[in-house]
């Protein structure tokens, strides 16, 4: 379940990822899910709905699936176990 927070002075996507997800390296994914760019200022007092780690992971998987379908229409990936990650996408790019 998402957590509604209010932006405080000095907050950044990196600090929010660390504070609420426990992993500052998730800042890009967090920004993507919140429709924020690294260049968008976080406005003090603005409310944001911070996803849980699972929600962020599910969102990332959906983004990857959409990207794979867009890049490789008709490519049958049904034999793969799990959801392909960025490494698999890069490998497919290299093979094709």
N, C-alpha and C positions, 0 to 999 in steps of 0.2 A: 504494500500500500504506500502510495506516495506520501511524502511529508511536506507540508506547506511551511516555507520559511520566509523570513523577511531579510532582504539584503542589508548588511551592515557596512559601514565604511571599511574599506580595505579588502572586502570580499572579492574573490576572483573565481573563475571556473576551477582553477587548480585547488584553491583552498576549499571550495565547496565539495569537490570530489574527495579530497582528503577527509574533511570533517564529517561528511554524511555517507560516504561510500567506503571510507577507510583506505582509499587508493588514489593518490593524486594523479596517477597515470591515466585514469579514466576521464580526464577533463574534456578531451575531444568528444568522446561518446556522450558525455553529459551535455555538453554544449549543443551537439547535434540533436539530441532528444528534446532539449529545451528551445530549439530553433534560435540558438545564440551563436554568433561567431566569436572567435577569439578577439576580434576587433570591436565587438559590441561592448560598450561600457555597462557594467552592472550598476544600476541606479539604486542608490541607498533608499530604503523604504519600500522598494518594489517587492511584491510577493512572487515566489517561484514554487512550483511543485517538484520537489526532488524525488526521483524514482528510487526504488529499492535496487540493490545489486541485481536481483533476478530480473526485475523489469528492464533494467538497462541492458542486461545480457540478451533478453528476448528481443528488445528493440534492435540491438546490434545484429542479431541473427536475421531478423526480417530485412534489415537494410542490405545485408550480404546476399540473401536470397533474391531480392529485387534486382540488385546489381548483376548477379549471375544471369538471371533471366533476360535482362536488358542487353548484356554483352554477348550472350550466347543463346539466342532464341533457338529452340529445338534441340539443344544439347541435353542428352539424357544423363542425368546425374543420380538416377534412382538407385544405382548400385553402391553409392557412397553411404557409409554409416555416419549418421550425425549430419550436422550442418557444415558445409565447407567454410573455412575461414579465409582470411586474406592470403595466407600462404598457398592454399589450394587455388585461389583465383589467379595468383601470380604464376603458378605452375601451369595452369590451363592456358594463360596468355603465352607463356614460353613455348608450350607444345604446339599451339595453333599458330 
